[in-house]
Amino acid sequence: MTIIQTEQIKQALESMFYSIKMKENIAQNLAEIERLRREVQSTAPAQLNHFLERRSYTKALEYITSGAVSKNPEQPACSSD
């Protein structure tokens, strides 16, 4: 999953939450999130896939904004040894 794809998902989720706050229709937001989910499902972290597949969008956004999605996919994850 690229940095651009991560940012696109983040923006789509934030846009959906804004639409909810403004009491606007979110059908278009949901369609965009689903399109992005399908696009990245083979390369996204398993936890992010889990959140997006289950439509746990608050958790997905928290996961992305927490920095859990590595900026560099080649960089190994830090261990807590």
Gaussian input, Z-matrix of N, CA and C with variables (Angstrom, degrees):
# hf/3-21g

backbone

0 1
 N
 C     1     B1
 C     2     B2     1     A1
 N     3     B3     2     A2     1     D1
 C     4     B4     3     A3     2     D2
 C     5     B5     4     A4     3     D3
 N     6     B6     5     A5     4     D4
 C     7     B7     6     A6     5     D5
 C     8     B8     7     A7     6     D6
 N     9     B9     8     A8     7     D7
 C    10    B10     9     A9     8     D8
 C    11    B11    10    A10     9     D9
 N    12    B12    11    A11    10    D10
 C    13    B13    12    A12    11    D11
 C    14    B14    13    A13    12    D12
 N    15    B15    14    A14    13    D13
 C    16    B16    15    A15    14    D14
 C    17    B17    16    A16    15    D15
 N    18    B18    17    A17    16    D16
 C    19    B19    18    A18    17    D17
 C    20    B20    19    A19    18    D18
 N    21    B21    20    A20    19    D19
 C    22    B22    21    A21    20    D20
 C    23    B23    22    A22    21    D21
 N    24    B24    23    A23    22    D22
 C    25    B25    24    A24    23    D23
 C    26    B26    25    A25    24    D24
 N    27    B27    26    A26    25    D25
 C    28    B28    27    A27    26    D26
 C    29    B29    28    A28    27    D27
 N    30    B30    29    A29    28    D28
 C    31    B31    30    A30    29    D29
 C    32    B32    31    A31    30    D30
 N    33    B33    32    A32    31    D31
 C    34    B34    33    A33    32    D32
 C    35    B35    34    A34    33    D33
 N    36    B36    35    A35    34    D34
 C    37    B37    36    A36    35    D35
 C    38    B38    37    A37    36    D36
 N    39    B39    38    A38    37    D37
 C    40    B40    39    A39    38    D38
 C    41    B41    40    A40    39    D39
 N    42    B42    41    A41    40    D40
 C    43    B43    42    A42    41    D41
 C    44    B44    43    A43    42    D42
 N    45    B45    44    A44    43    D43
 C    46    B46    45    A45    44    D44
 C    47    B47    46    A46    45    D45
 N    48    B48    47    A47    46    D46
 C    49    B49    48    A48    47    D47
 C    50    B50    49    A49    48    D48
 N    51    B51    50    A50    49    D49
 C    52    B52    51    A51    50    D50
 C    53    B53    52    A52    51    D51
 N    54    B54    53    A53    52    D52
 C    55    B55    54    A54    53    D53
 C    56    B56    55    A55    54    D54
 N    57    B57    56    A56    55    D55
 C    58    B58    57    A57    56    D56
 C    59    B59    58    A58    57    D57
 N    60    B60    59    A59    58    D58
 C    61    B61    60    A60    59    D59
 C    62    B62    61    A61    60    D60
 N    63    B63    62    A62    61    D61
 C    64    B64    63    A63    62    D62
 C    65    B65    64    A64    63    D63
 N    66    B66    65    A65    64    D64
 C    67    B67    66    A66    65    D65
 C    68    B68    67    A67    66    D66
 N    69    B69    68    A68    67    D67
 C    70    B70    69    A69    68    D68
 C    71    B71    70    A70    69    D69
 N    72    B72    71    A71    70    D70
 C    73    B73    72    A72    71    D71
 C    74    B74    73    A73    72    D72
 N    75    B75    74    A74    73    D73
 C    76    B76    75    A75    74    D74
 C    77    B77    76    A76    75    D75
 N    78    B78    77    A77    76    D76
 C    79    B79    78    A78    77    D77
 C    80    B80    79    A79    78    D78
 N    81    B81    80    A80    79    D79
 C    82    B82    81    A81    80    D80
 C    83    B83    82    A82    81    D81
 N    84    B84    83    A83    82    D82
 C    85    B85    84    A84    83    D83
 C    86    B86    85    A85    84    D84
 N    87    B87    86    A86    85    D85
 C    88    B88    87    A87    86    D86
 C    89    B89    88    A88    87    D87
 N    90    B90    89    A89    88    D88
 C    91    B91    90    A90    89    D89
 C    92    B92    91    A91    90    D90
 N    93    B93    92    A92    91    D91
 C    94    B94    93    A93    92    D92
 C    95    B95    94    A94    93    D93
 N    96    B96    95    A95    94    D94
 C    97    B97    96    A96    95    D95
 C    98    B98    97    A97    96    D96
 N    99    B99    98    A98    97    D97
 C   100   B100    99    A99    98    D98
 C   101   B101   100   A100    99    D99
 N   102   B102   101   A101   100   D100
 C   103   B103   102   A102   101   D101
 C   104   B104   103   A103   102   D102
 N   105   B105   104   A104   103   D103
 C   106   B106   105   A105   104   D104
 C   107   B107   106   A106   105   D105
 N   108   B108   107   A107   106   D106
 C   109   B109   108   A108   107   D107
 C   110   B110   109   A109   108   D108
 N   111   B111   110   A110   109   D109
 C   112   B112   111   A111   110   D110
 C   113   B113   112   A112   111   D111
 N   114   B114   113   A113   112   D112
 C   115   B115   114   A114   113   D113
 C   116   B116   115   A115   114   D114
 N   117   B117   116   A116   115   D115
 C   118   B118   117   A117   116   D116
 C   119   B119   118   A118   117   D117
 N   120   B120   119   A119   118   D118
 C   121   B121   120   A120   119   D119
 C   122   B122   121   A121   120   D120
 N   123   B123   122   A122   121   D121
 C   124   B124   123   A123   122   D122
 C   125   B125   124   A124   123   D123
 N   126   B126   125   A125   124   D124
 C   127   B127   126   A126   125   D125
 C   128   B128   127   A127   126   D126
 N   129   B129   128   A128   127   D127
 C   130   B130   129   A129   128   D128
 C   131   B131   130   A130   129   D129
 N   132   B132   131   A131   130   D130
 C   133   B133   132   A132   131   D131
 C   134   B134   133   A133   132   D132
 N   135   B135   134   A134   133   D133
 C   136   B136   135   A135   134   D134
 C   137   B137   136   A136   135   D135
 N   138   B138   137   A137   136   D136
 C   139   B139   138   A138   137   D137
 C   140   B140   139   A139   138   D138
 N   141   B141   140   A140   139   D139
 C   142   B142   141   A141   140   D140
 C   143   B143   142   A142   141   D141
 N   144   B144   143   A143   142   D142
 C   145   B145   144   A144   143   D143
 C   146   B146   145   A145   144   D144
 N   147   B147   146   A146   145   D145
 C   148   B148   147   A147   146   D146
 C   149   B149   148   A148   147   D147
 N   150   B150   149   A149   148   D148
 C   151   B151   150   A150   149   D149
 C   152   B152   151   A151   150   D150
 N   153   B153   152   A152   151   D151
 C   154   B154   153   A153   152   D152
 C   155   B155   154   A154   153   D153
 N   156   B156   155   A155   154   D154
 C   157   B157   156   A156   155   D155
 C   158   B158   157   A157   156   D156
 N   159   B159   158   A158   157   D157
 C   160   B160   159   A159   158   D158
 C   161   B161   160   A160   159   D159
 N   162   B162   161   A161   160   D160
 C   163   B163   162   A162   161   D161
 C   164   B164   163   A163   162   D162
 N   165   B165   164   A164   163   D163
 C   166   B166   165   A165   164   D164
 C   167   B167   166   A166   165   D165
 N   168   B168   167   A167   166   D166
 C   169   B169   168   A168   167   D167
 C   170   B170   169   A169   168   D168
 N   171   B171   170   A170   169   D169
 C   172   B172   171   A171   170   D170
 C   173   B173   172   A172   171   D171
 N   174   B174   173   A173   172   D172
 C   175   B175   174   A174   173   D173
 C   176   B176   175   A175   174   D174
 N   177   B177   176   A176   175   D175
 C   178   B178   177   A177   176   D176
 C   179   B179   178   A178   177   D177
 N   180   B180   179   A179   178   D178
 C   181   B181   180   A180   179   D179
 C   182   B182   181   A181   180   D180
 N   183   B183   182   A182   181   D181
 C   184   B184   183   A183   182   D182
 C   185   B185   184   A184   183   D183
 N   186   B186   185   A185   184   D184
 C   187   B187   186   A186   185   D185
 C   188   B188   187   A187   186   D186
 N   189   B189   188   A188   187   D187
 C   190   B190   189   A189   188   D188
 C   191   B191   190   A190   189   D189
 N   192   B192   191   A191   190   D190
 C   193   B193   192   A192   191   D191
 C   194   B194   193   A193   192   D192
 N   195   B195   194   A194   193   D193
 C   196   B196   195   A195   194   D194
 C   197   B197   196   A196   195   D195
 N   198   B198   197   A197   196   D196
 C   199   B199   198   A198   197   D197
 C   200   B200   199   A199   198   D198
 N   201   B201   200   A200   199   D199
 C   202   B202   201   A201   200   D200
 C   203   B203   202   A202   201   D201
 N   204   B204   203   A203   202   D202
 C   205   B205   204   A204   203   D203
 C   206   B206   205   A205   204   D204
 N   207   B207   206   A206   205   D205
 C   208   B208   207   A207   206   D206
 C   209   B209   208   A208   207   D207
 N   210   B210   209   A209   208   D208
 C   211   B211   210   A210   209   D209
 C   212   B212   211   A211   210   D210
 N   213   B213   212   A212   211   D211
 C   214   B214   213   A213   212   D212
 C   215   B215   214   A214   213   D213
 N   216   B216   215   A215   214   D214
 C   217   B217   216   A216   215   D215
 C   218   B218   217   A217   216   D216
 N   219   B219   218   A218   217   D217
 C   220   B220   219   A219   218   D218
 C   221   B221   220   A220   219   D219
 N   222   B222   221   A221   220   D220
 C   223   B223   222   A222   221   D221
 C   224   B224   223   A223   222   D222
 N   225   B225   224   A224   223   D223
 C   226   B226   225   A225   224   D224
 C   227   B227   226   A226   225   D225
 N   228   B228   227   A227   226   D226
 C   229   B229   228   A228   227   D227
 C   230   B230   229   A229   228   D228
 N   231   B231   230   A230   229   D229
 C   232   B232   231   A231   230   D230
 C   233   B233   232   A232   231   D231
 N   234   B234   233   A233   232   D232
 C   235   B235   234   A234   233   D233
 C   236   B236   235   A235   234   D234
 N   237   B237   236   A236   235   D235
 C   238   B238   237   A237   236   D236
 C   239   B239   238   A238   237   D237
 N   240   B240   239   A239   238   D238
 C   241   B241   240   A240   239   D239
 C   242   B242   241   A241   240   D240

   B1=1.4415
   B2=1.5287
   B3=1.3039
   B4=1.4650
   B5=1.5269
   B6=1.3096
   B7=1.4643
   B8=1.5260
   B9=1.3130
   B10=1.4695
   B11=1.5230
   B12=1.3272
   B13=1.4648
   B14=1.5274
   B15=1.3231
   B16=1.4638
   B17=1.5192
   B18=1.3149
   B19=1.4690
   B20=1.5269
   B21=1.3240
   B22=1.4665
   B23=1.5275
   B24=1.3146
   B25=1.4681
   B26=1.5217
   B27=1.3139
   B28=1.4717
   B29=1.5224
   B30=1.3218
   B31=1.4624
   B32=1.5247
   B33=1.3287
   B34=1.4644
   B35=1.5276
   B36=1.3220
   B37=1.4657
   B38=1.5271
   B39=1.3198
   B40=1.4654
   B41=1.5239
   B42=1.3180
   B43=1.4598
   B44=1.5248
   B45=1.3299
   B46=1.4580
   B47=1.5324
   B48=1.3274
   B49=1.4608
   B50=1.5269
   B51=1.3165
   B52=1.4639
   B53=1.5282
   B54=1.3253
   B55=1.4689
   B56=1.5218
   B57=1.3149
   B58=1.4688
   B59=1.5221
   B60=1.3166
   B61=1.4674
   B62=1.5272
   B63=1.3323
   B64=1.4633
   B65=1.5322
   B66=1.3380
   B67=1.4675
   B68=1.5241
   B69=1.3321
   B70=1.4600
   B71=1.5209
   B72=1.3087
   B73=1.4577
   B74=1.5328
   B75=1.3290
   B76=1.4676
   B77=1.5286
   B78=1.3115
   B79=1.4699
   B80=1.5265
   B81=1.3172
   B82=1.4700
   B83=1.5318
   B84=1.3300
   B85=1.4628
   B86=1.5293
   B87=1.3269
   B88=1.4641
   B89=1.5214
   B90=1.3258
   B91=1.4647
   B92=1.5282
   B93=1.3215
   B94=1.4689
   B95=1.5280
   B96=1.3185
   B97=1.4646
   B98=1.5234
   B99=1.3201
   B100=1.4662
   B101=1.5282
   B102=1.3240
   B103=1.4663
   B104=1.5249
   B105=1.3150
   B106=1.4613
   B107=1.5289
   B108=1.3201
   B109=1.4651
   B110=1.5244
   B111=1.3326
   B112=1.4663
   B113=1.5279
   B114=1.3231
   B115=1.4673
   B116=1.5320
   B117=1.3224
   B118=1.4697
   B119=1.5255
   B120=1.3169
   B121=1.4632
   B122=1.5264
   B123=1.3218
   B124=1.4683
   B125=1.5285
   B126=1.3324
   B127=1.4641
   B128=1.5240
   B129=1.3221
   B130=1.4654
   B131=1.5251
   B132=1.3327
   B133=1.4601
   B134=1.5358
   B135=1.3159
   B136=1.4703
   B137=1.5219
   B138=1.3251
   B139=1.4694
   B140=1.5273
   B141=1.3165
   B142=1.4623
   B143=1.5216
   B144=1.3262
   B145=1.4664
   B146=1.5200
   B147=1.3160
   B148=1.4653
   B149=1.5308
   B150=1.3202
   B151=1.4628
   B152=1.5248
   B153=1.3220
   B154=1.4635
   B155=1.5241
   B156=1.3247
   B157=1.4638
   B158=1.5217
   B159=1.3173
   B160=1.4606
   B161=1.5350
   B162=1.3259
   B163=1.4690
   B164=1.5320
   B165=1.3098
   B166=1.4656
   B167=1.5292
   B168=1.3269
   B169=1.4554
   B170=1.5237
   B171=1.3242
   B172=1.4620
   B173=1.5206
   B174=1.3258
   B175=1.4671
   B176=1.5258
   B177=1.3269
   B178=1.4664
   B179=1.5264
   B180=1.3253
   B181=1.4652
   B182=1.5246
   B183=1.3232
   B184=1.4665
   B185=1.5268
   B186=1.3192
   B187=1.4656
   B188=1.5304
   B189=1.3245
   B190=1.4654
   B191=1.5235
   B192=1.3235
   B193=1.4639
   B194=1.5259
   B195=1.3223
   B196=1.4705
   B197=1.5245
   B198=1.3320
   B199=1.4553
   B200=1.5125
   B201=1.3161
   B202=1.4665
   B203=1.5216
   B204=1.3219
   B205=1.4597
   B206=1.5170
   B207=1.3213
   B208=1.4636
   B209=1.5216
   B210=1.3061
   B211=1.4632
   B212=1.5225
   B213=1.3258
   B214=1.4564
   B215=1.5217
   B216=1.3367
   B217=1.4554
   B218=1.5289
   B219=1.3293
   B220=1.4586
   B221=1.5305
   B222=1.3338
   B223=1.4562
   B224=1.5261
   B225=1.3305
   B226=1.4630
   B227=1.5210
   B228=1.3209
   B229=1.4598
   B230=1.5251
   B231=1.3145
   B232=1.4593
   B233=1.5177
   B234=1.3063
   B235=1.4618
   B236=1.5151
   B237=1.3152
   B238=1.4643
   B239=1.5209
   B240=1.3272
   B241=1.4761
   B242=1.5011
   A1=107.67
   A2=115.80
   A3=120.20
   A4=111.46
   A5=115.00
   A6=121.06
   A7=109.58
   A8=116.57
   A9=120.90
   A10=110.42
   A11=117.26
   A12=120.42
   A13=111.12
   A14=116.50
   A15=120.44
   A16=109.98
   A17=116.54
   A18=121.07
   A19=110.93
   A20=117.69
   A21=120.79
   A22=111.05
   A23=116.81
   A24=120.06
   A25=109.86
   A26=116.55
   A27=121.16
   A28=110.42
   A29=117.08
   A30=120.60
   A31=111.70
   A32=117.10
   A33=120.71
   A34=110.71
   A35=116.75
   A36=120.46
   A37=110.73
   A38=116.98
   A39=120.46
   A40=110.98
   A41=117.02
   A42=121.38
   A43=110.73
   A44=116.71
   A45=120.12
   A46=110.48
   A47=116.98
   A48=119.61
   A49=111.32
   A50=117.51
   A51=120.71
   A52=110.14
   A53=116.83
   A54=120.84
   A55=110.85
   A56=116.55
   A57=120.19
   A58=109.63
   A59=116.41
   A60=121.28
   A61=111.08
   A62=116.26
   A63=121.03
   A64=112.11
   A65=116.79
   A66=123.18
   A67=111.89
   A68=114.44
   A69=121.64
   A70=109.52
   A71=115.84
   A72=121.86
   A73=109.15
   A74=116.41
   A75=120.10
   A76=113.09
   A77=118.14
   A78=120.71
   A79=111.60
   A80=117.04
   A81=120.60
   A82=110.53
   A83=116.78
   A84=120.47
   A85=110.60
   A86=116.20
   A87=120.44
   A88=111.51
   A89=116.33
   A90=120.32
   A91=110.66
   A92=117.24
   A93=121.30
   A94=110.97
   A95=117.13
   A96=120.53
   A97=110.00
   A98=117.00
   A99=120.74
   A100=110.83
   A101=117.44
   A102=121.10
   A103=110.25
   A104=116.03
   A105=120.51
   A106=111.36
   A107=117.27
   A108=121.07
   A109=110.70
   A110=115.83
   A111=119.90
   A112=111.13
   A113=116.35
   A114=121.25
   A115=112.21
   A116=117.19
   A117=120.31
   A118=114.39
   A119=118.33
   A120=119.15
   A121=114.15
   A122=118.46
   A123=119.46
   A124=113.00
   A125=117.51
   A126=120.16
   A127=114.07
   A128=117.69
   A129=121.21
   A130=110.52
   A131=117.13
   A132=120.10
   A133=110.42
   A134=116.19
   A135=121.28
   A136=111.88
   A137=117.14
   A138=120.05
   A139=110.99
   A140=117.54
   A141=120.54
   A142=110.14
   A143=117.41
   A144=120.39
   A145=110.74
   A146=116.15
   A147=121.26
   A148=110.51
   A149=116.75
   A150=120.44
   A151=111.44
   A152=117.27
   A153=120.59
   A154=111.79
   A155=117.74
   A156=120.69
   A157=111.57
   A158=116.89
   A159=121.66
   A160=112.10
   A161=115.14
   A162=122.26
   A163=112.62
   A164=114.60
   A165=121.44
   A166=106.89
   A167=114.40
   A168=120.02
   A169=113.60
   A170=117.85
   A171=119.74
   A172=109.72
   A173=116.16
   A174=120.48
   A175=111.08
   A176=117.24
   A177=120.56
   A178=110.36
   A179=116.51
   A180=119.87
   A181=110.58
   A182=117.16
   A183=120.24
   A184=110.69
   A185=116.51
   A186=121.62
   A187=110.52
   A188=116.01
   A189=120.42
   A190=111.08
   A191=117.35
   A192=120.19
   A193=112.70
   A194=117.38
   A195=120.11
   A196=111.90
   A197=116.29
   A198=119.93
   A199=112.59
   A200=117.39
   A201=121.07
   A202=111.41
   A203=116.56
   A204=120.06
   A205=106.32
   A206=116.23
   A207=122.23
   A208=110.80
   A209=115.92
   A210=120.83
   A211=110.83
   A212=116.09
   A213=121.42
   A214=108.64
   A215=118.21
   A216=120.04
   A217=113.97
   A218=117.95
   A219=120.87
   A220=111.84
   A221=116.47
   A222=120.82
   A223=109.31
   A224=117.83
   A225=119.36
   A226=111.37
   A227=115.20
   A228=120.33
   A229=108.97
   A230=116.59
   A231=120.90
   A232=108.82
   A233=116.10
   A234=119.20
   A235=108.72
   A236=115.67
   A237=119.86
   A238=109.77
   A239=115.55
   A240=120.89
   A241=110.93
   D1=130.02
   D2=-176.54
   D3=-85.74
   D4=166.11
   D5=175.76
   D6=-61.00
   D7=-39.98
   D8=179.80
   D9=-62.99
   D10=-44.44
   D11=179.01
   D12=-63.73
   D13=-39.73
   D14=177.45
   D15=-60.40
   D16=-45.52
   D17=179.99
   D18=-65.50
   D19=-38.29
   D20=178.52
   D21=-62.89
   D22=-42.69
   D23=178.37
   D24=-64.82
   D25=-44.54
   D26=178.55
   D27=-57.89
   D28=-47.77
   D29=-179.77
   D30=-64.11
   D31=-39.88
   D32=179.72
   D33=-64.38
   D34=-41.38
   D35=178.45
   D36=-66.52
   D37=-45.31
   D38=179.13
   D39=-62.12
   D40=-39.50
   D41=178.19
   D42=-63.68
   D43=-41.38
   D44=178.77
   D45=-63.33
   D46=-45.48
   D47=179.91
   D48=-64.08
   D49=-35.10
   D50=175.91
   D51=-65.44
   D52=-43.09
   D53=178.44
   D54=-61.38
   D55=-39.80
   D56=177.23
   D57=-62.57
   D58=-46.21
   D59=179.59
   D60=-58.71
   D61=-38.62
   D62=-178.72
   D63=-85.62
   D64=2.32
   D65=179.70
   D66=60.27
   D67=40.74
   D68=177.91
   D69=-101.51
   D70=162.05
   D71=177.82
   D72=-65.45
   D73=135.24
   D74=-177.92
   D75=-109.87
   D76=10.30
   D77=-177.97
   D78=-56.62
   D79=-44.32
   D80=-179.87
   D81=-65.64
   D82=-39.59
   D83=177.55
   D84=-61.04
   D85=-45.30
   D86=-179.41
   D87=-62.94
   D88=-40.23
   D89=179.01
   D90=-63.65
   D91=-40.57
   D92=179.28
   D93=-67.28
   D94=-42.54
   D95=178.38
   D96=-62.45
   D97=-42.77
   D98=179.24
   D99=-64.58
   D100=-40.60
   D101=177.88
   D102=-60.76
   D103=-45.80
   D104=179.39
   D105=-65.95
   D106=-38.77
   D107=178.61
   D108=-58.87
   D109=-46.67
   D110=179.43
   D111=-64.29
   D112=-36.46
   D113=-178.61
   D114=-64.97
   D115=-35.84
   D116=-173.94
   D117=-105.71
   D118=-2.64
   D119=-170.32
   D120=-57.57
   D121=-29.55
   D122=-179.05
   D123=-80.60
   D124=-16.02
   D125=-177.00
   D126=-120.90
   D127=-8.66
   D128=-178.92
   D129=-76.60
   D130=153.90
   D131=174.70
   D132=-58.31
   D133=145.46
   D134=-177.10
   D135=-56.09
   D136=-40.09
   D137=-178.12
   D138=-65.33
   D139=-40.94
   D140=178.11
   D141=-65.82
   D142=-42.98
   D143=175.61
   D144=-56.46
   D145=-44.67
   D146=179.84
   D147=-57.30
   D148=-48.86
   D149=-178.98
   D150=-62.83
   D151=-44.83
   D152=-177.97
   D153=-68.48
   D154=-41.11
   D155=178.97
   D156=-63.35
   D157=-35.92
   D158=-177.55
   D159=-89.66
   D160=1.81
   D161=-178.14
   D162=59.15
   D163=34.59
   D164=173.70
   D165=-88.91
   D166=70.52
   D167=-169.56
   D168=-69.41
   D169=-32.40
   D170=176.18
   D171=-63.38
   D172=-44.53
   D173=178.88
   D174=-65.78
   D175=-38.35
   D176=178.70
   D177=-62.01
   D178=-44.61
   D179=179.71
   D180=-65.73
   D181=-42.42
   D182=177.36
   D183=-60.77
   D184=-40.69
   D185=179.57
   D186=-61.01
   D187=-45.45
   D188=-179.69
   D189=-66.96
   D190=-46.75
   D191=-175.18
   D192=-73.95
   D193=-18.47
   D194=178.79
   D195=-75.11
   D196=-11.05
   D197=-177.86
   D198=89.11
   D199=7.55
   D200=-179.67
   D201=-65.86
   D202=-27.41
   D203=175.70
   D204=-83.04
   D205=115.07
   D206=-175.95
   D207=-62.26
   D208=137.08
   D209=175.87
   D210=-68.88
   D211=-26.97
   D212=-179.46
   D213=-125.09
   D214=107.00
   D215=-176.82
   D216=-61.95
   D217=-18.02
   D218=178.76
   D219=-83.52
   D220=-14.77
   D221=-177.96
   D222=-77.77
   D223=127.92
   D224=179.56
   D225=-68.44
   D226=150.19
   D227=177.73
   D228=-70.18
   D229=146.78
   D230=177.51
   D231=-75.15
   D232=138.43
   D233=176.82
   D234=-96.42
   D235=156.95
   D236=-179.46
   D237=-106.15
   D238=46.39
   D239=179.86
   D240=-73.35

